[in-house]
Amino acid sequence: MPKVAFVTGASRGIGRGIAERFMADGYRVAVGYRVNDAEAHAVCDGHDHAMPVQLDVASRGDVKAALDKVEAALGKVDILVNNAGIAQEKPFFEITDDDWSQMLATNLQSNFILSQEVLPHMIDGGWGRIINISSIGGQWGGLNQVHYAAAKAAQINFTRSLAKLFSEKGVTSNAIAVGLAETDMSKAELNRADGQQKVAGIPVGRLADVREIAATVSFLATDEAAYITGQTINLNGGMYFD
């Protein structure tokens, strides 16, 4: 029976690309979203083994209810892609306590909640994949997104911690640190002069294609990638080397 993949933030952008790739790969796919109802349903149109699932990823109650729905319709989750996230550009001294809390809740705490809820099944079955979509910002810091960069850096360390804890159980944990991709989240930055300067400085000479990110996730979800765990895959066109 095909494995079940749950992709959060999958109604558009990178998440949508990952969900569509999983569908093409033959998985049963849960398309997580928070507000974009029509777009999430559109992602699933024409796919018998895909379903939209509405949730606030930072709410354990929502996560539990969503996983119950996924299990009833598709089965228990074998592959978790923590893609849902928010970005906010603000000078350091204008970041409020609420801004900071919301950023960490959505971009970090959600990964903890979802992973904690799906891991028991993965451990029991001796197989699982947790793939966290992170950012180059978590590696080199931020100027106008200090709280975003901090959350993404913590996400990378969380990924490594899961790998140390559960790889022996057959559950791998990896992060993909994306550079610049043409998505709704990055549109404002890329339309500014400083954003265009960043693009001009990418060694590959272009933005990432969402399909390239999805292909990397697809590989990490396979049996062939079973010996890759605790890693941060730099998918940034050469912007940063680590």
C-alpha positions as CSV (number, residue, x, y, z in Angstrom):
1,M,0.0,0.0,0.0
2,P,1.4,3.5,-0.9
3,K,2.8,5.5,2.0
4,V,1.0,8.5,3.4
5,A,2.7,12.0,3.1
6,F,1.5,15.0,5.0
7,V,2.7,18.3,3.7
8,T,1.9,21.5,5.7
9,G,1.5,24.8,4.0
10,A,0.8,23.0,0.8
11,S,-1.9,25.2,-0.9
12,R,0.7,27.2,-2.8
13,G,4.4,27.8,-3.4
14,I,7.0,25.3,-2.2
15,G,4.5,23.2,-0.3
16,R,2.2,22.8,-3.3
17,G,5.1,21.8,-5.5
18,I,6.1,19.1,-2.9
19,A,2.5,17.8,-2.6
20,E,2.1,17.6,-6.4
21,R,5.4,15.7,-6.7
22,F,4.3,13.2,-4.0
23,M,1.1,12.7,-5.9
24,A,3.0,12.0,-9.1
25,D,5.2,9.6,-7.1
26,G,2.1,7.6,-6.1
27,Y,1.8,8.5,-2.4
28,R,-1.4,9.2,-0.6
29,V,-1.1,12.9,0.2
30,A,-2.6,15.2,2.8
31,V,-2.4,18.8,1.7
32,G,-2.2,21.0,4.9
33,Y,-3.4,24.6,4.8
34,R,-4.7,27.3,7.1
35,V,-6.8,29.8,5.1
36,N,-6.4,29.1,1.3
37,D,-9.4,26.7,1.1
38,A,-10.0,27.0,-2.7
39,E,-6.3,26.6,-3.5
40,A,-5.9,23.6,-1.3
41,H,-8.9,21.9,-2.9
42,A,-7.5,22.7,-6.3
43,V,-4.2,21.0,-5.5
44,C,-6.2,17.8,-4.8
45,D,-8.5,18.0,-7.8
46,G,-8.3,14.9,-9.9
47,H,-6.3,12.9,-7.4
48,D,-8.2,10.1,-5.7
49,H,-5.7,9.6,-2.9
50,A,-5.2,13.3,-1.9
51,M,-7.2,15.4,0.6
52,P,-7.0,19.0,1.8
53,V,-6.7,19.4,5.6
54,Q,-7.3,22.7,7.3
55,L,-5.3,23.4,10.5
56,D,-3.3,25.9,12.5
57,V,0.0,24.1,12.7
58,A,0.9,25.8,16.0
59,S,-2.2,24.4,17.7
60,R,-1.9,20.9,19.1
61,G,-5.6,20.5,19.1
62,D,-5.8,21.4,15.4
63,V,-2.9,19.0,14.7
64,K,-4.5,16.1,16.5
65,A,-7.9,16.7,14.8
66,A,-6.1,17.0,11.4
67,L,-4.2,13.8,11.9
68,D,-7.4,12.0,12.9
69,K,-9.0,13.0,9.6
70,V,-5.9,12.0,7.6
71,E,-5.8,8.6,9.3
72,A,-9.5,8.0,8.6
73,A,-9.2,8.9,4.9
74,L,-5.7,7.9,3.9
75,G,-4.0,6.1,6.8
76,K,-1.4,7.1,9.4
77,V,1.4,9.5,8.3
78,D,4.6,7.9,7.2
79,I,6.2,11.1,5.7
80,L,6.0,14.5,7.4
81,V,7.1,17.6,5.5
82,N,7.1,20.6,7.8
83,N,6.8,23.3,5.2
84,A,4.3,25.8,6.7
85,G,5.9,29.0,7.8
86,I,5.6,32.8,7.9
87,A,8.0,35.6,7.2
88,Q,8.0,39.1,8.3
89,E,10.4,41.9,7.5
90,K,10.9,44.4,10.4
91,P,13.8,46.3,11.7
92,F,15.2,44.7,14.9
93,F,13.9,47.4,17.3
94,E,10.4,47.2,15.8
95,I,9.9,43.5,16.4
96,T,7.3,43.1,19.2
97,D,7.0,40.3,21.7
98,D,3.9,39.1,19.8
99,D,5.9,39.1,16.5
100,W,8.6,37.0,18.1
101,S,6.1,34.5,19.7
102,Q,4.1,34.1,16.5
103,M,7.2,33.5,14.4
104,L,8.6,30.8,16.7
105,A,5.1,29.2,17.1
106,T,4.6,28.9,13.4
107,N,8.1,28.2,12.2
108,L,9.4,26.1,15.1
109,Q,6.9,25.0,17.6
110,S,4.7,23.5,14.8
111,N,7.6,21.2,13.8
112,F,7.8,20.0,17.4
113,I,4.1,19.4,17.7
114,L,3.6,17.6,14.4
115,S,6.8,15.5,14.8
116,Q,5.8,14.5,18.4
117,E,2.3,13.4,17.1
118,V,3.4,11.4,14.1
119,L,6.6,9.8,15.5
120,P,4.9,7.0,17.5
121,H,3.5,5.4,14.3
122,M,6.8,5.8,12.5
123,I,8.7,4.2,15.3
124,D,6.2,1.3,15.6
125,G,6.6,0.6,11.9
126,G,10.3,1.0,11.9
127,W,10.2,3.5,9.0
128,G,9.5,7.2,8.7
129,R,10.7,10.4,7.1
130,I,10.6,13.9,8.7
131,I,11.7,16.6,6.3
132,N,11.8,20.2,7.5
133,I,11.8,23.0,5.0
134,S,14.2,25.6,6.4
135,S,16.1,28.6,5.0
136,I,19.5,30.0,4.3
137,G,18.4,32.7,6.8
138,G,18.8,30.1,9.6
139,Q,22.4,29.6,8.5
140,W,23.7,33.1,8.0
141,G,21.4,35.2,10.1
142,G,19.0,38.0,9.2
143,L,19.0,41.8,9.0
144,N,15.3,42.7,8.7
145,Q,14.1,39.2,9.8
146,V,16.0,38.5,12.9
147,H,13.1,36.5,14.4
148,Y,12.7,34.5,11.2
149,A,16.4,33.7,11.1
150,A,16.4,32.6,14.8
151,A,13.4,30.3,14.3
152,K,15.0,28.7,11.2
153,A,18.3,28.2,12.9
154,A,16.5,26.5,15.8
155,Q,14.6,24.4,13.3
156,I,17.9,23.1,11.8
157,N,19.1,22.1,15.3
158,F,15.7,20.5,16.0
159,T,16.2,18.4,12.9
160,R,19.6,17.2,14.1
161,S,18.2,16.3,17.5
162,L,15.4,14.2,16.0
163,A,18.0,12.4,13.9
164,K,20.1,11.6,17.0
165,L,17.0,10.3,18.8
166,F,15.2,8.3,16.2
167,S,17.4,7.3,13.2
168,E,18.1,3.9,14.9
169,K,14.4,3.3,14.8
170,G,14.3,3.7,11.0
171,V,13.1,7.3,11.1
172,T,15.3,9.8,9.3
173,S,15.2,13.6,9.9
174,N,16.6,16.1,7.5
175,A,16.3,19.8,6.6
176,I,16.4,21.6,3.3
177,A,17.8,25.1,3.6
178,V,16.3,26.9,0.7
179,G,18.0,30.1,-0.7
180,L,15.8,32.3,-2.9
181,A,12.8,30.8,-4.7
182,E,10.1,32.7,-6.5
183,T,7.1,32.3,-4.2
184,D,4.5,34.5,-2.7
185,M,6.4,34.7,0.6
186,S,9.6,36.1,-1.1
187,K,7.8,38.3,-3.6
188,A,8.1,41.6,-1.6
189,E,11.8,41.1,-0.9
190,L,12.6,40.1,-4.5
191,N,10.8,43.2,-5.9
192,R,13.1,45.6,-3.9
193,A,16.6,46.7,-5.0
194,D,18.3,44.8,-2.2
195,G,16.4,41.7,-3.2
196,Q,17.4,42.0,-6.8
197,Q,21.0,42.5,-5.7
198,K,20.8,39.2,-3.9
199,V,19.5,37.4,-7.0
200,A,22.3,39.0,-9.1
201,G,24.8,37.5,-6.6
202,I,23.6,33.9,-6.8
203,P,26.4,31.9,-8.5
204,V,23.9,29.8,-10.5
205,G,22.5,33.0,-11.7
206,R,18.8,32.4,-11.0
207,L,16.2,31.7,-8.4
208,A,15.3,28.2,-7.3
209,D,12.6,26.4,-9.2
210,V,10.0,24.9,-6.8
211,R,10.2,21.6,-8.8
212,E,13.9,21.4,-7.8
213,I,13.0,21.7,-4.1
214,A,10.2,19.1,-4.6
215,A,12.6,16.7,-6.3
216,T,15.0,16.9,-3.3
217,V,12.2,16.2,-0.9
218,S,11.1,13.3,-3.1
219,F,14.5,11.7,-2.9
220,L,14.8,12.1,0.9
221,A,11.5,10.3,1.3
222,T,12.7,7.2,-0.5
223,D,14.3,4.0,0.8
224,E,17.4,4.9,-1.2
225,A,17.9,7.9,1.1
226,A,17.8,5.8,4.3
227,Y,21.4,6.6,5.2
228,I,20.9,10.4,5.0
229,T,19.8,11.7,8.4
230,G,20.5,14.8,10.5
231,Q,21.6,16.7,7.4
232,T,20.9,20.2,6.2
233,I,20.7,20.1,2.4
234,N,21.8,23.5,1.0
235,L,19.6,24.2,-1.9
236,N,20.6,27.7,-2.6
237,G,22.4,27.9,-6.0
238,G,25.7,28.5,-4.3
239,M,24.7,31.5,-2.2
240,Y,26.1,29.9,1.0
241,F,28.6,27.0,1.5
242,D,28.7,25.0,4.8
